[in-house]
Amino acid sequence: MVYDSALTETARWNFYDAWPSKIEFASLEASANDVAVETITLQYEKLERKK
């Protein structure tokens, strides 16, 4: 789902028969103030945009 600044839904996608094919974890350092970013890649059989 995607929301605008007023928290109104502006777009929605439905995935069918999806599974993760790749997961990347952020490396964390105790002395850093960085934001941890994790990435997941999905494979899917069907994708529908609803809005």
Contacts in CASP RR format, 6 or more apart in sequence:
PFRMAT RR
TARGET T0000
AUTHOR 0000-0000-0000
METHOD contacts of the structure
MODEL  1
MVYDSALTETARWNFYDAWPSKIEFASLEASANDVAVETITLQYEKLERK
K
1 9 0 8 1.000
1 11 0 8 1.000
1 12 0 8 1.000
1 13 0 8 1.000
2 9 0 8 1.000
2 10 0 8 1.000
2 11 0 8 1.000
2 12 0 8 1.000
3 9 0 8 1.000
3 10 0 8 1.000
4 10 0 8 1.000
9 51 0 8 1.000
10 51 0 8 1.000
11 49 0 8 1.000
11 51 0 8 1.000
12 49 0 8 1.000
12 50 0 8 1.000
12 51 0 8 1.000
13 47 0 8 1.000
13 48 0 8 1.000
13 49 0 8 1.000
13 50 0 8 1.000
14 47 0 8 1.000
14 48 0 8 1.000
14 50 0 8 1.000
15 42 0 8 1.000
15 44 0 8 1.000
15 46 0 8 1.000
15 47 0 8 1.000
16 44 0 8 1.000
16 45 0 8 1.000
16 46 0 8 1.000
16 47 0 8 1.000
16 48 0 8 1.000
17 44 0 8 1.000
17 45 0 8 1.000
17 46 0 8 1.000
18 42 0 8 1.000
18 43 0 8 1.000
18 44 0 8 1.000
18 45 0 8 1.000
19 42 0 8 1.000
19 43 0 8 1.000
19 44 0 8 1.000
20 40 0 8 1.000
20 41 0 8 1.000
20 42 0 8 1.000
20 43 0 8 1.000
21 41 0 8 1.000
21 42 0 8 1.000
21 43 0 8 1.000
22 39 0 8 1.000
22 40 0 8 1.000
22 41 0 8 1.000
23 38 0 8 1.000
23 39 0 8 1.000
23 40 0 8 1.000
23 41 0 8 1.000
24 38 0 8 1.000
24 39 0 8 1.000
24 40 0 8 1.000
25 38 0 8 1.000
26 34 0 8 1.000
26 36 0 8 1.000
26 37 0 8 1.000
26 38 0 8 1.000
28 36 0 8 1.000
END
